[in-house]
Amino acid sequence: MSTYALLSSSFSETATSLLEPVLDAEHFGTAASKLEFKSEKERHEYLHRFDGELYPKNISRRMLATSCAMSVAAIQAYLYECYTLSIAVWFVVFMSINYWRAPVRNWRRSVDIVNSISMSSYHMIYAVATIDNVTALHYVGLVLSGLILFFASKICAQNGLMHLDSFWHCTMHLYGTAVNCWFYQKVYEYRMFAQ
């Protein structure tokens, strides 16, 4: 067997084995959306069948990784001398990591949600109170447009599309990180220009 044939056959076997879970109906979520449940409790138990967690480990680890990636924004806030914003983002990072290490419906989830909403609101109020109106409104618009990613994630979760849910939720984490990094730079530039 030639080297090319050996490489191409091993590559196709590897690609097929890697794509198999993605192509599987239950992993993709179509099985959950076609099932009919007798009660909301039965549906809830089916969707949360992963040792009591909301997601299997391979999916929850993605969201955990992007939660850790949010620390980039906290570091950048510190470097741009936005100390209170840096502390606020560290709270979000720690609460998000605390939830995504084992995602279940309990007080950790509630704390993560309340903390994320509070800190996002604090960031928007900080923007409106401290920098020029155009940049502040631009930032508020960018933050609020992140809700599109959140609702896309929720719609996918309700239909049992866990991989798509994870995709949208991870995208929301990364989008928030990018928007906040941009915002901290603008706050720093505004302070330097005002002096």
N, C-alpha and C positions, 0 to 999 in steps of 0.2 A: 504494500500500500504506500502510495506517495505521501510525502510530508503534507502537501496541500490537502489531500483527501482526508488524512488523519486529523488535521486541524479543523477542517470544515465540518467533519462529522462530530467531533467532540464539542465544537462550538454550537452546532445545532441541537445536540443533546442537552447541553448546559442551558441554552436559551429556552428550550422547551420546558425543562424542569423549573426554571426560574419563572416562566410565565404561567405555568400550570395553576398556581393558586389564584392568579389574577383572573384567569379565564374560568375558574370554577364558579358556578352560579351562586353558591352560598357566600363565598368570599366577596363576590362583586355586589351582592346584596339583592339580586333579583329574586332569590328564593324567599327572603323575608318579606319582600313587598307583595308576593303572590299568595303567601299564607293567610289564612283567615283565622282570627283568634276569637274565642268565645267571650273573653273579658279583657279589660285593660291590664289586669294583673297577669294573665297568661302571656299577653304580648310583651309586657315588661320583663317577665322571667325569660322569655325567649331571647330578647335583645340583650339581656344581661347574663348570659349563660357562661361567661368566662371566669369561673371561680369567683363569682360575686362581683367581678369588675365589669365596667361598662364596655371595655374594649379588650381584645386580645393583646398580649404583650408586644407583639411586633408593631401594632398600630399605636399603642399608648407610648411606646418608646420614641416614636417620631415626634409626638407632641411634647414629650419630655425634653428631647434634644432642642426643639425650637424654643422651648421655654428657657433653656439654658442660654440659647443664643441671644435672648433679650438682655443679657448682662452686658453685651456690647454697648447698648444704648446707655446703660447706667454708668459705664466707664467713660463713655464720651461726654455724658452730662457733667461728670466730675472734672474731666479735662477742660471743658469749656466753662468751668466755674459756675455751673448751675447746681449747687450743692443740694438744695432741697429737692430738686427734681431728680437728682441722682439717688437720694434716699428713697424717694417715692418709687422709682423704678426698681430699686433693690427689693422693696416690699413686694412688688408685683412678681418679680423673678422668684423670690423665695416661696411665696404662696402658690404660684403656678407649679413650681417643682414639687412642693409638698402635695399638691393634688395629683399631678400626672404620674408620680411614682407608683401609685396604686389608685386609679380612678374609680371611685365608688360614690354613690349618692349618700353623702353624710355631711357633717359640719365642715370638713376640709373643702368640699366643693362650694358650699355656701360662702365660706370665708374668701375663697379665690374669686368668686364672682363679685361679691361686694367690694373687695379690695380693688379689683380691676376697674370696676365702674367708678369708684371713688377717686382712684389715682388718675384715671383718664379725665374725669371732671376737673380735678385739681390742675392738671396740665392745661386744659382749655381755659380755665379761669386765670391761671398764671399768664398765659399768652395774651389774653385780652387786657389784663391789668398792667403788663410790663413792656410790651413792644408795640410797634406801630400797628394801626388798625388793619392795613392791607395784609401784612404778614400774619397777624393774629387770625383774621377771618379765613385766610388760606389754610392755616394750620387746623383750625376748627373744622373746616370743610373736609380736609384730608382725614382727620380722626373720625368724623361722622361717616365718611364714605367707607371706612373699615367695617362698619356695621353690615354692609352688603356681604362681605366675606363671612361674617358671623352667621347671618341668616341663611346663606348658602350652605354652610356647615350644618346648621340645625335642620334644614329641610332634608339634607342627605341622611342625617342621623335618624330622623323620624321615619324614613323609608328604608332603613336598614342598610344603606350604602356606606359601610364603614370606611372603605378606602377613600371614597370621595369626601366623606365627612372629615377624615384626617387631612386630606389634601387642602381643603378650604380652611380648616382650623390652623394648620401649620402655616399656610400662606398668610393668615391673619396675624399670627405671631411675628412673622418676618416683615410683613408690611408695617406693622406698628413699630417695630425696631427701626426700620428705614425712615419712617416719617419722623419719629422722635429724634433720630440722629440729625436729620435735616433741621428740625426745630431748634435743637441745642446750638447748632452752628449759627442760626439766624439770631438767636438770643444773644450770643457772644458778639456777633457782628454789630448788632444794634447797640449794645453797651459800649463797644469800642468807638462807634461812630458818635454816640451821644456825648462822649467825653471830649 
